[in-house]
């Protein structure tokens, strides 16, 4: 049997074993030598547990149970009367720290949602701070069967366990089967990057069987194309498409990690023009490595290693600008969010600032030309998000095909048949896109299952129907997903804040997000022109005022694209409003709103809201202010249209009677 805990036994045997026998089993399985402090903590835990559990007639116990793949360890798991008790010990602690409470709740939620044998179980998290004052508790169960955490000390653990066991009888289960149960998580992109960097594969870190299957097949196809290109000295470009949250970035990180092989002269690198994504992932990997290595690696050394794995695409590009003719060390480059690469005009404007005159290439053309410098073989993997272009000058997929058709017809081009969707082609025919190319169709290069919203996989389809003004489909999809994935609307920002705080458990992250064009929400403290530091917003804890938890700093589409949080407040301003039954795009300039007339700018704004509405993993609330008719920049009609449109879809209003 897979050894997932340092020790496990039935309760009777545990209570009769000697301290040395139990400590011996723990020491046998721990990868580290037990220092004196750790040994003293184990001794205290074991003696206390033996004392309080001897009165419980039957059950099982595991010490230091490792949550598969995530790498975290639960101090104690007790199964008795059909109930799972999750214990987090803080030996010698005289208070109940928030981080300890959050930690045990995180463990309970991880088991509930991603551990197969725990899904139907009642789970009770307990924090045992041995020297803390006694706390009364109310036995409150959430709808998913996870109870509110119970706080215990040395004296109250025994009575509390007895009381709980008497009140919460359920069907008994086989603990050995529970110990080896499959664990199928859906990590955030940050957690996934950390797991991949530790050596796990995409199949190991995906909860959804369909999602894991898709990710594995896509990875397999890409590896085959790389090997084929290497063997036959070919140059190939692959376009990986998919719905928001389907795992495109995850696939790219996986390939970069798997093929990060200097010794085989095929060094792969993950490149992104998304500055916040690069900053957040790099900082997350560095923090995780330092934590795991327990001081054996410096932050400078870790940063250097991570920088070779994840790079900013603009730094990569600038290295090879004329007059440089340098050949890249990388044979495999993964371009994340490749649809955001610049047009020829936008690139030329930038190059003028770099004193490179007469520039006549789009960014896709230049990036391909850099990889084309290899004499033998090279592979480019473009991760493409349909409908994700959000800024002036972002070229979309078309510029890549234009560059290939006009300048690099010798490259092999691999696409999925689903690339025909209008979000990718912008209305162009496939014949015009692919004319003259060495084209190969691979179905597995499209990811159709969203992994971000593990509570419901239909969120991206719902958002698409909402933005496409497809009312019947939006109504249908909302009714299907609203039970497992709450979406509500409110006209009170305070109620919205209260809602996300109440929904969040443990360290589930919540935050305030809005369009970068939402410039008339400043009266509510939503100041989108103030830049956030993404690393702090996404990674720092509830004690840090710079973190998303404080709901003081607002992340825009540029900060959050490619990333996610558990619960979101989406603040909707008058930049994208409903007029006469249709969305209209506006831009606030000077002291008034100006209608957006350019088609590409209208598309960017629509895509901005697509990004914002697909960032939450577990649910979101849309805040739409009421407006003020005395203020011509915040007229009620600017906001009422979108409010009533969302109501017509069926989106429920949050605490209508209490709103102000």
Secondary structure, DSSP 8 states (H G I E B T S, - for coil): ----EEEEEEHHHHHHS-HHHHHHHHHHH-SS---HHHHHHHHHHHHHHHHHHTTS-S-EEEEEEE-TTT--EEEEEEEETTEEEEEEEETT-SS--HHHHHHHHHHHHHHHHHBGGGTTSEEEEEEEETTS--------B-TTSBB--EEE-TTHHHHHHHHHHHH-------HHHHHT--B--B--HHHHHHHHHTT--GGGGB--HHHHHHHHHHHHHHHHHHHHHHHHT-EEEEEEEESTTSSHHHHHHHHHHHT--GGGT--EEEEES-HHHHHHHHHHHHHHHHHHHTTSS-HHHHHHHHHHHEEEHHHHHHHT-TT-----S-SEEEEETGGG-B-HHHHHHHHHHTT--S----HHHHHHHHHTT-SS-EEEEEEEETT---STTB--HHHHHHHHHHH-TTSEEEE-GGGGSHHHHTT--HHHHHTTSEEEE-GGGEE-S--S-TT-TTHHHHHHHHHTT-HHHHHHHHHHHTTTSEEEEES-HHHHHHHHHHH--TT--EEEEE-TT-TT-GGGT--TTS---HHHHHH--TT-TTSGGGS-SEE-HHHHTT--EEEEEEEE-TTEEEETTEEEEEEEETTEEEE---HHHHHHHHHHHHHHTT-EEEEEEEEE----TTSTTS-HHHHHHHHHHHHHHT-EESSGGG--
